[in-house]
Amino acid sequence: MNEPHDPLFAVQRRSGNKNETVYWELDLLEDTASASDVLQPSEENKLAIVEAATMLREGGTVAFPTETVYGLGADARNTAAVEAVFAAKGRPSDNPLIVHIADPGALDELVTEVHPSAAALMEAYWPGPLTVVLPVREGVLSPSVTAGLDTVGVRMPDHPVALALISAAGCPVAAPSANRSGRPSPTLASHVMEDLAGYIGGVLDGGAAGVGLESTVVQVQPDGMVAVLRPGGITSEQLAAVVGEGAVAAEPAAVKEFGTSAAAEALEAPATRELHGAEADSSAPRAPGMKYTHYAPRGWLGVVRGSSPQRVAEEAAGLLQAAQLSGEVTGLLLFEEHRVLYPAVPAACVLSLGSLSSPEEGARSLYAALRRFDEAGATYILAEACPYTGLGAAIMNRLMKAAGGSVIDAG
């Protein structure tokens, strides 16, 4: 493995100087024929990609855009570089990283086998927001990437900047989301700079991420069943369209993220809410986002669910009013068609995830909304639940993780 003696990160970590993070602003054009972005072949863009790729090869850390969120990349073969990613994020070392590649042919040197169903899913959705957990080839990747497991999650992102960077670097790139651990994932380069400037080597600014939620993580079992370890940009319905209706199931450990098990710890929150959380589990998660609270705003967040939008709105409005009277700075995250169910000013900061009929809009705007509550200084935030169908499953997964499993049942 390539192990530099003085990773670029080490110097930046000691100094903490935000100006030491290199910032490259790239020019992208929308390809009207394919409705996707393309990287302009300008000399400035080419130079930025070359510089960022060189930084990766030399053991540095580079944040870059993907179609899901911004990732914080390091050479997946280089333990010192990978450990720099964990250090920058403050990420637990037992939380495995996803490895990004620019060509499906790169799989051969990373994994020992690919189940036919996994191959079919990759054929259908690569490049794209799908991560496939596969048996790792021994001695190729840093053990820090896999958290000591015998598997690795691999994906091929659908973003021109990500693909250009990985290709130019000539190495598999381990990349979790480019944020401090526990914070909302970054969908803009400015989010990355807010969290990590001074602690990483560089940031490639390629504009806003498209999907807005991380990739779907799946693992194909020996019998061909597809376990969804983390819902994301590819829905269960899309997976089933490839492998069959009865061949897709939520993996039991992933279900814990939805707040269905007993709370592992008492959470500090006002006594007006009911708390649910994931069971304590000392084992290493098999995919990112399966064990720890993530995506959280700085204020307390609760998810409100009920038998009807009217019941949810009534419960939320009452709790927000009480919180405001007790001195909290309140926030409300709702769906646009429910706005009329609330008082004129139900909270100090009211944000919309768009229409329930367009979950893509909600997915794109969720993390930015959670960060907007921070900017508003919100200390008490309520969010409406949505159905666990299609992209709604991924939206609810992230909301429940952000809320630490805190649920309010409006009846």
C-alpha positions in Angstrom: 0.0 0.0 0.0 1.1 3.6 -0.6 1.8 5.1 2.8 3.2 8.7 2.7 5.2 9.7 5.8 3.7 13.1 6.1 0.0 13.2 5.0 -1.1 16.7 3.9 -3.9 16.5 6.5 -1.5 16.3 9.4 -0.2 19.8 8.8 -3.6 21.3 8.4 -5.0 19.5 11.4 -2.3 21.1 13.6 -2.7 24.6 12.2 -6.5 24.6 11.9 -6.0 27.4 9.3 -9.1 27.5 7.1 -7.1 29.2 4.3 -4.9 26.0 4.0 -7.9 24.2 2.4 -7.6 24.7 -1.4 -10.8 25.7 -3.0 -11.4 25.1 -6.7 -14.5 26.5 -8.4 -15.5 24.5 -11.5 -17.6 25.4 -14.5 -20.3 23.0 -15.4 -22.8 23.2 -18.2 -26.2 21.5 -18.3 -26.4 19.0 -21.1 -29.9 19.6 -22.5 -29.9 16.4 -24.4 -29.4 14.2 -21.3 -30.7 16.6 -18.6 -27.4 16.2 -16.7 -24.4 18.4 -16.0 -21.1 18.2 -18.0 -17.7 19.5 -17.0 -16.5 22.2 -19.3 -13.2 21.3 -21.0 -11.6 24.5 -19.9 -7.9 24.8 -18.9 -9.0 26.0 -15.5 -11.2 22.9 -14.9 -8.5 20.6 -16.2 -5.9 22.1 -13.9 -8.2 21.9 -10.9 -8.9 18.2 -11.5 -5.2 17.5 -12.0 -4.2 19.3 -8.8 -7.0 17.6 -6.7 -6.1 14.2 -8.1 -2.4 14.8 -7.3 -3.4 15.7 -3.7 -5.3 12.4 -3.4 -2.4 10.4 -4.8 0.0 12.1 -2.3 -2.2 11.1 0.7 -4.3 14.2 0.9 -8.1 14.6 1.4 -10.3 16.2 -1.2 -14.0 16.9 -1.0 -15.9 16.6 -4.3 -19.5 16.6 -5.6 -21.4 13.5 -6.5 -25.0 13.2 -7.7 -26.0 12.4 -4.0 -24.1 14.7 -1.6 -20.5 16.0 -1.4 -18.0 13.3 -0.5 -14.7 13.5 1.4 -12.2 11.4 -0.6 -8.9 9.7 0.1 -6.9 7.0 -1.6 -8.7 3.8 -0.3 -5.4 1.9 -0.3 -3.7 4.4 2.0 -4.3 3.9 5.7 -2.9 7.2 6.7 -5.1 9.1 4.2 -8.2 7.1 5.2 -7.5 7.8 8.9 -7.3 11.5 8.0 -10.8 11.3 6.7 -12.0 9.8 10.0 -10.1 12.4 12.0 -11.5 15.4 9.9 -15.0 14.2 10.3 -14.7 13.0 13.9 -16.2 9.7 12.6 -16.2 6.5 14.6 -13.6 4.1 13.3 -16.0 1.2 13.2 -18.2 2.9 10.6 -17.1 1.6 7.1 -16.5 3.8 4.1 -17.9 3.5 0.6 -15.3 3.1 -2.1 -15.9 5.1 -5.3 -14.7 4.0 -8.7 -14.9 5.5 -12.2 -15.1 2.3 -14.2 -16.9 -1.0 -13.5 -13.8 -2.8 -14.6 -12.1 -1.6 -11.4 -14.2 -4.0 -9.4 -12.0 -6.9 -10.4 -9.1 -5.8 -8.3 -11.3 -4.8 -5.3 -13.7 -7.8 -4.8 -13.5 -11.5 -5.1 -17.0 -12.2 -6.6 -20.1 -10.5 -7.8 -23.5 -12.2 -7.5 -25.5 -12.2 -10.7 -28.2 -10.2 -9.1 -25.7 -7.6 -7.9 -24.3 -7.5 -11.5 -27.8 -6.9 -12.8 -28.3 -4.0 -10.4 -25.0 -2.4 -11.3 -25.8 -2.8 -15.0 -29.1 -1.0 -14.4 -28.1 1.8 -12.0 -24.4 2.5 -12.4 -23.3 5.2 -12.7 -25.8 6.3 -10.1 -26.8 6.4 -6.4 -26.4 2.7 -5.7 -23.8 1.1 -3.4 -23.3 -2.6 -3.5 -21.7 -4.5 -0.6 -19.4 -7.2 -1.9 -16.7 -9.6 -0.5 -13.5 -7.6 -0.4 -10.2 -8.9 -1.9 -7.7 -9.3 0.9 -4.7 -6.8 1.0 -6.0 -4.4 -1.6 -7.7 -1.8 0.5 -6.8 -0.2 3.8 -8.5 -2.2 6.7 -9.7 1.2 7.9 -12.0 1.4 4.9 -13.8 -1.8 5.8 -13.8 -1.4 9.6 -12.3 -4.9 9.8 -15.2 -6.5 7.8 -14.7 -9.0 5.0 -16.9 -6.9 2.7 -16.7 -3.5 1.1 -19.4 -1.1 -0.3 -18.6 0.1 -3.8 -20.3 2.5 -6.1 -19.8 4.4 -9.3 -21.1 8.0 -8.9 -23.0 9.7 -11.6 -21.3 13.1 -11.6 -18.8 14.5 -14.1 -16.5 16.0 -11.5 -16.4 12.8 -9.4 -15.7 10.6 -12.4 -13.0 13.0 -13.7 -11.3 13.2 -10.3 -11.3 9.4 -9.7 -10.1 8.7 -13.2 -7.3 11.3 -12.9 -6.2 10.0 -9.4 -6.0 6.5 -10.7 -7.0 4.9 -7.4 -10.1 3.7 -5.7 -11.5 6.6 -3.6 -12.9 6.0 -0.1 -15.4 8.8 0.5 -18.0 9.3 3.2 -20.1 12.5 3.2 -17.9 15.6 3.6 -19.3 16.9 6.9 -18.5 16.7 10.5 -19.9 13.4 11.8 -23.5 13.7 13.0 -24.1 16.9 11.1 -26.4 17.2 8.0 -24.7 16.0 4.9 -23.4 18.7 2.5 -25.2 19.3 -0.7 -23.2 22.5 -1.5 -19.5 23.2 -1.4 -20.2 26.0 1.1 -21.6 23.3 3.5 -18.3 21.5 3.2 -16.3 24.6 3.9 -18.5 25.4 6.9 -17.7 22.1 8.5 -14.2 21.1 7.3 -12.3 24.1 6.1 -8.8 24.0 7.7 -9.1 20.2 8.3 -9.0 18.8 4.7 -6.8 19.3 1.7 -9.2 20.8 -0.8 -12.7 21.2 -2.0 -13.9 20.9 -5.7 -17.0 23.1 -6.0 -19.2 21.6 -8.7 -22.5 23.2 -7.7 -25.4 21.7 -5.9 -25.8 17.9 -5.6 -28.7 16.6 -7.6 -30.3 13.8 -5.5 -29.6 15.3 -2.2 -29.6 12.0 -0.2 -26.9 9.4 0.0 -26.9 6.3 -2.1 -29.0 3.2 -1.5 -26.8 0.5 0.0 -27.7 -3.1 -0.8 -26.1 -6.5 -0.2 -27.2 -9.6 -2.2 -27.5 -12.7 -0.2 -26.4 -16.2 -1.5 -30.1 -17.0 -2.3 -30.4 -13.9 -4.4 -32.4 -11.8 -1.9 -31.4 -8.1 -2.0 -31.1 -6.7 1.5 -31.5 -2.9 1.7 -29.0 -1.8 4.3 -29.7 1.9 3.8 -32.5 3.4 1.7 -31.4 6.2 -0.7 -31.6 7.5 -4.2 -32.6 4.2 -5.8 -35.9 3.1 -4.3 -36.9 -0.4 -3.4 -39.4 -0.3 -6.3 -36.6 0.4 -8.7 -34.5 -2.5 -7.3 -37.5 -4.8 -7.6 -37.9 -3.8 -11.2 -34.5 -5.5 -11.9 -34.5 -8.5 -9.5 -38.2 -9.2 -9.0 -40.9 -8.1 -6.6 -40.2 -10.7 -3.9 -36.4 -10.4 -4.0 -36.0 -7.1 -2.1 -36.3 -6.7 1.7 -35.2 -4.2 4.3 -32.3 -5.8 6.3 -33.3 -6.2 10.0 -30.5 -4.0 11.3 -31.6 -1.2 9.0 -35.1 -1.3 10.4 -33.7 -0.1 13.7 -33.0 3.3 12.1 -36.8 3.9 11.8 -37.2 4.2 15.6 -39.0 0.8 16.0 -36.9 -0.5 18.9 -36.5 0.6 22.5 -34.3 3.7 23.2 -30.7 2.8 24.1 -30.1 5.9 26.1 -32.1 8.7 27.6 -32.0 11.7 25.3 -32.0 15.2 26.5 -35.3 16.7 25.3 -38.4 18.5 26.7 -40.7 16.1 28.5 -43.6 16.7 26.0 -42.2 14.2 23.6 -42.1 10.4 23.3 -38.6 9.1 22.5 -37.7 6.1 20.4 -34.2 5.1 19.2 -31.9 2.5 17.8 -30.8 -0.3 20.1 -27.2 -0.1 21.4 -25.1 -2.4 19.2 -21.4 -2.9 19.8 -20.9 -4.7 16.5 -19.5 -2.9 13.4 -22.2 -1.8 11.0 -22.0 -3.3 7.6 -22.8 -0.1 5.8 -22.6 3.6 6.6 -25.6 5.1 8.5 -26.6 1.8 10.2 -25.5 2.5 13.8 -25.0 6.2 14.7 -27.2 9.3 14.9 -26.5 11.4 11.8 -27.6 14.4 9.8 -28.7 16.3 13.0 -29.3 20.1 13.3 -27.9 21.7 16.4 -31.4 22.2 17.9 -33.6 19.4 19.2 -35.6 17.8 16.4 -38.7 15.6 16.7 -40.7 13.9 13.9 -44.5 14.2 14.2 -46.7 11.5 12.7 -50.4 10.9 12.9 -53.5 9.4 11.3 -54.1 12.5 9.2 -52.3 15.7 8.2 -54.8 17.7 10.2 -54.0 15.8 13.4 -50.3 16.2 12.8 -50.7 20.0 12.2 -52.8 20.5 15.3 -50.3 18.6 17.5 -47.2 20.3 16.0 -48.8 23.8 16.2 -49.6 23.3 19.9 -46.2 22.0 20.8 -44.5 24.8 18.8 -46.6 27.5 20.6 -45.7 26.0 24.0 -42.1 25.8 23.1 -42.0 29.4 22.0 -43.7 30.5 25.3 -40.9 28.7 27.2 -38.2 30.6 25.4 -37.3 28.2 22.6 -36.5 29.4 19.0 -38.8 27.3 17.0 -38.6 25.6 13.6 -41.1 23.7 11.5 -40.4 21.4 8.5 -43.5 20.7 6.5 -44.8 19.6 3.2 -46.3 22.4 1.0 -49.8 21.1 0.8 -50.1 21.1 4.6 -49.1 24.7 5.1 -52.8 25.8 5.1 -53.4 23.6 8.1 -51.2 25.7 10.3 -51.6 29.2 11.9 -50.2 32.0 9.9 -46.9 32.0 11.7 -46.6 28.6 13.4 -42.8 28.9 14.1 -40.0 31.4 13.9 -38.5 29.5 11.0 -40.8 27.6 8.7 -39.3 25.5 5.8 -40.9 23.4 3.2 -39.8 20.1 1.6 -42.0 20.8 -1.3 -45.0 18.7 -2.3 -45.5 15.1 -1.1 -46.3 14.3 -4.8 -42.7 15.3 -5.7 -40.4 13.5 -3.2 -37.4 14.2 -5.3 -37.7 17.9 -4.2 -37.9 16.9 -0.6 -34.8 14.7 -1.0 -32.8 17.5 -2.6 -33.7 20.1 0.0 -33.7 18.1 3.3 -30.1 18.6 4.4 -30.0 22.2 3.3 -33.2 22.8 5.3 -31.7 21.2 8.5 -28.7 23.5 8.1 -31.0 26.5 7.6 -32.5 25.8 11.0 -29.0 26.2 12.4 -28.5 29.5 10.7 -31.8 30.7 12.2 -30.7 29.6 15.7 -33.6 27.2 16.1 -33.5 25.2 19.4 -36.8 23.3 19.0 -37.7 21.9 15.6 -40.6 19.7 14.5 -40.8 17.9 11.2 -43.7 16.2 9.5 -43.4 12.5 8.7 -44.1 11.2 5.2 -45.1 7.8 3.9 -42.4 5.1 3.7 -42.8 4.6 0.0 -40.5 5.3 -2.8 -38.0 8.1 -1.9 -40.1 8.7 1.2 -38.4 5.7 2.8 -35.0 7.4 2.4 -36.4 10.8 3.6 -37.8 9.2 6.7 -34.7 7.2 7.3 -32.6 10.5 7.4 -35.2 12.4 9.4 -35.4 9.6 12.0 -31.6 9.5 12.3 -31.4 13.3 12.5 -34.0 13.2 15.3 -32.2 10.5 17.2 -35.4 8.5 17.0 -37.5 11.1 18.7 -41.1 10.6 17.6 -44.3 12.4 18.5 -47.5 10.5 17.8 -50.4 12.8 17.1 -52.9 10.0 17.1 
